[in-house]
Amino acid sequence: MPVDFFENPEKLLANATNFLIQGQEFDEASILLLCEINVSLWNDVVNGPTELAITLTGDRAIYDIIQDRQNKSTILIHDAFDAVLP
């Protein structure tokens, strides 16, 4: 993953939001606009990066949506991050 996502995680959030807007998934893009993002990477010294964690924080309504892994919006948001990550 490009280093700039770690130096500026808001860029990753903006890319995922833009991806959703391009797909006319406006409700999900609005959810991301109301979130703050943190990106963490755990490295394995021998094998390289092993785990990427994207943490979104927001108010209670946002929390209720993104914690429900079966929610259509949660799935679309997850897919948007998958699409914009290398």
Backbone torsions as a table, in degrees:
resi	resn	phi	psi	omega
1	MET	NA	138.4	178.1
2	PRO	-58.2	141.6	-176.6
3	VAL	-61.1	-30.7	-175.8
4	ASP	-61.6	-21.9	175.3
5	PHE	-67.6	-29.2	178.6
6	PHE	-83.3	-35.0	178.4
7	GLU	-75.7	-29.8	-178.3
8	ASN	-140.4	76.6	-177.7
9	PRO	-62.0	-20.8	177.1
10	GLU	-61.9	-27.2	177.2
11	LYS	-66.4	-40.5	176.0
12	LEU	-63.1	-43.8	177.7
13	LEU	-61.4	-42.8	179.0
14	ALA	-64.8	-39.9	178.9
15	ASN	-64.9	-42.5	178.4
16	ALA	-66.1	-39.7	177.8
17	THR	-62.8	-45.3	178.9
18	ASN	-61.4	-40.9	177.8
19	PHE	-58.3	-44.0	179.2
20	LEU	-65.4	-41.3	178.9
21	ILE	-62.2	-42.5	179.1
22	GLN	-60.4	-31.6	177.7
23	GLY	-89.4	9.3	-179.4
24	GLN	58.2	33.3	175.8
25	GLU	-99.0	70.7	-170.1
26	PHE	-70.8	-35.7	178.5
27	ASP	-62.4	-43.3	-179.2
28	GLU	-69.6	-38.4	176.4
29	ALA	-62.6	-38.8	178.3
30	SER	-63.9	-37.3	177.1
31	ILE	-60.1	-46.6	-179.3
32	LEU	-65.3	-33.7	178.6
33	LEU	-64.2	-22.6	-179.3
34	LEU	-94.3	2.8	-176.3
35	CYS	-105.5	157.4	166.0
36	GLU	-107.4	154.2	-174.5
37	ILE	-126.4	146.8	171.0
38	ASN	-134.8	135.7	179.6
39	VAL	-119.6	129.3	178.5
40	SER	-128.8	147.4	177.9
41	LEU	-132.8	127.2	175.2
42	TRP	-100.6	126.6	-177.3
43	ASN	-103.0	142.1	169.9
44	ASP	-101.2	118.4	-174.1
45	VAL	-54.9	-38.1	-176.0
46	VAL	-82.0	-45.8	-171.6
47	ASN	-102.3	0.4	-179.4
48	GLY	87.5	-164.7	-176.6
49	PRO	-56.6	137.1	-178.5
50	THR	-121.4	-27.1	-177.7
51	GLU	-148.9	134.1	176.7
52	LEU	-113.9	131.1	177.2
53	ALA	-121.5	126.2	174.3
54	ILE	-111.7	118.9	-179.6
55	THR	-111.0	123.3	175.6
56	LEU	-106.6	135.9	176.6
57	THR	-124.8	144.1	179.9
58	GLY	-165.5	-170.8	-178.7
59	ASP	-74.6	-178.5	-173.6
60	ARG	-59.2	-42.1	-179.4
61	ALA	-61.9	-40.9	177.5
62	ILE	-66.2	-45.2	179.1
63	TYR	-55.9	-46.6	-178.6
64	ASP	-60.5	-36.1	179.6
65	ILE	-73.5	-52.3	-171.5
66	ILE	-76.5	-13.4	175.7
67	GLN	-82.7	-18.5	-179.9
68	ASP	-88.1	99.1	-175.5
69	ARG	-66.0	-15.3	178.7
70	GLN	-92.3	-8.2	-178.7
71	ASN	-68.3	134.2	-179.2
72	LYS	-56.4	-41.0	-179.6
73	SER	-64.5	-40.7	178.7
74	THR	-61.8	-43.3	179.8
75	ILE	-63.6	-43.9	179.3
76	LEU	-64.4	-39.5	178.2
77	ILE	-65.2	-45.3	177.6
78	HIS	-58.5	-45.3	179.4
79	ASP	-63.4	-34.8	178.8
80	ALA	-64.8	-42.5	177.6
81	PHE	-66.2	-40.2	176.5
82	ASP	-59.2	-38.6	-177.1
83	ALA	-69.6	-34.0	-174.6
84	VAL	-94.9	-10.0	176.0
85	LEU	-85.3	140.4	179.8
86	PRO	-68.4	NA	NA
